Amino acid sequence: MATADYHTQNGFLGLQRRLWKALTALANEKGVRLMNPIWMGDTQALPTPRGPVSLTIVLPSGEQEPVTLDGAEVAAWLEGRLSDVDNQLDQALNALNARRRR
């Protein structure tokens, strides 16, 4: 997928699939079960070109953790370059895991 097209319907669907795959892999490592994330604040809006991508990670208990990914970081991640995307997803899962254990 070309990085510049994640703001289109097909491009965003591809990005969602890749982010979900990365997120579930991280969650499985931590023993965390996930529900489907809420994308773009559940507005059904597409990201703007080079704009941020937002998702809310949801646990079966209802706990939620919002994540906003910078457009430049998303583009770098899609291109396989150094990016903070995986780290941000990991931090969000850690925050959920910490709240879950209380």
C-alpha positions in Angstrom: 0.0 0.0 0.0 1.3 3.4 -0.9 1.6 5.5 2.3 0.0 8.5 0.7 -3.3 6.7 0.2 -4.3 5.8 3.8 -6.7 8.7 3.7 -8.8 6.9 1.0 -11.4 4.2 1.8 -9.3 1.3 0.5 -6.1 2.7 1.9 -7.6 3.2 5.3 -9.0 -0.3 5.3 -5.5 -1.6 4.6 -4.0 0.5 7.3 -6.7 -0.7 9.8 -5.8 -4.4 9.0 -2.1 -3.8 9.5 -2.6 -1.8 12.7 -5.0 -4.5 14.0 -2.4 -7.2 13.2 0.3 -5.3 15.0 -2.0 -4.5 18.0 -3.2 -8.1 18.4 0.4 -9.4 18.3 1.4 -7.0 21.1 -1.7 -7.8 23.1 -1.1 -11.6 22.8 2.4 -11.1 24.1 0.9 -9.4 27.2 -2.0 -11.8 27.6 -4.5 -9.1 26.9 -7.8 -9.8 25.1 -9.1 -7.1 22.8 -12.4 -6.1 21.3 -12.5 -4.4 18.0 -11.0 -0.9 18.2 -13.0 2.3 17.6 -11.5 4.0 14.6 -11.5 7.8 14.1 -13.7 8.4 17.1 -16.4 6.2 15.6 -17.3 9.0 13.2 -16.7 6.9 10.0 -14.5 9.7 8.8 -11.3 9.0 6.9 -8.0 10.5 8.0 -7.0 13.6 6.1 -3.9 13.3 3.8 -0.9 13.0 6.0 -3.1 13.6 9.0 -3.3 11.8 12.3 -5.1 8.5 12.7 -7.0 7.9 15.9 -8.1 4.6 17.4 -9.5 3.6 20.8 -8.3 0.3 22.1 -11.2 -1.5 23.9 -11.1 -4.4 26.3 -14.0 -6.9 26.9 -14.4 -5.2 30.3 -15.2 -1.9 28.6 -11.9 -0.3 29.5 -10.7 2.0 26.7 -7.5 3.7 25.8 -7.4 6.3 23.0 -4.3 6.5 20.8 -3.6 9.2 18.2 -0.9 8.4 15.7 0.9 11.2 13.9 0.5 11.1 10.1 4.3 11.2 9.5 4.8 8.3 12.0 2.0 6.3 10.2 3.6 7.0 6.8 7.1 5.9 8.1 5.5 2.8 9.7 3.8 1.8 6.5 7.1 2.2 4.6 8.9 0.1 7.2 11.0 3.0 8.4 11.8 3.8 12.0 8.5 4.9 13.6 6.9 5.3 17.0 3.7 3.6 16.1 4.5 0.2 17.7 5.7 1.9 20.8 2.5 4.0 21.1 0.4 0.9 20.7 2.5 -0.9 23.3 2.2 2.0 25.8 -1.6 2.1 25.4 -1.8 -1.6 26.1 0.4 -1.2 29.1 -1.9 1.6 30.4 -4.9 -0.7 29.9 -3.2 -3.6 31.5 -2.2 -1.5 34.6 -5.8 -0.4 35.1 -7.1 -3.9 34.5 -5.0 -5.3 37.3 -6.1 -2.8 40.0 
